[in-house]
Amino acid sequence: MEVADNLEVLELLDSLEDYIEKSSTIPLSQKTLINKDEILEIIKQIRIKLPDELKKAEWIKQERQKILIEAQQDAETILKEAEQRINQMVNENEIVKKAEKKAAEIIAQAQTNAKEIRLGSKDYADELLAKLEKNVSELLNTIKNNRNELRGIK
């Protein structure tokens, strides 16, 4: 049946060609006068007789185009998501770097404060010991004086 349909399509194309060849021409031009309805009817018959494979091929072509468009859109979406993820990772990396820098600053400040406290506490302890030494020395002198007084020596 497909072979018969193919032959009918070829016959219809021949009819179309004959119709156009036999149509009246406009003088001094390449234009031809045709009956639009008759031509459209022949085209309609050709479409009806076209093999299903041709119709399927057209459908496949359209589906292929849709699939390609969807694939392109999916690829663009994946690329955008990848770019966003990369940007997020870069931002996270920047946050980590900033946090590490801030932590280093805090540690340095804490070490400086600890050094100042150590030095300050040494100075304070030295002052206390100096006062204690002075008080002990005065106390020792007082004790010596009291002993000397008790002995009658002055």
Buried (B, 14 or more C-beta within 10 A) or exposed (E): EEEEBBEBBEEBBEBBEEBEEEBEEEEEEEEEEBEEEEBEEBEEBBEEBBBEEBEEEEEEEEEEEEEEEEEEEEEEEEEEEEEEEEEEEEEEEEEEEEEEEEEEEEEEEEEEEEEEEEEEEEEEEEEEEEEEEEEEEEEEEEEEEEEEEEEEEE
